[in-house]
């Protein structure tokens, strides 16, 4: 679940791996995580920003505990790739939250070991 402020709460384990939650103006922010499910690093976020904005990129385990957070300086409007730090990857499911100044999106990433 995600509360009105965009905070992740426990209880997301029964949602499908394509679960996306959107808060803010429609089409203001979008991203995808690939590959997903991931078996090896590298893992990328492809982020689309219709307007220039700074970003927060956060990773949470399914209990809602923050695993990693990075503040990204203002980016111009458009698409860009963000390479995930390998220390983020842990076996199992994680939630990825990307927030701009006007919107927040959350998606699930599944990382599997071989």
Buried (B, 14 or more C-beta within 10 A) or exposed (E): EBEEEBEBEEEBEEBEEEEEBBBBEEEBBBBBBEEBEBEEEEBBBEBBBBBEBEBBBBBBBBEBEEBBEEEBEEBEEEEBEBEBBEEBBEEEBBBBBBBBBEBBBBBBBBBEEE
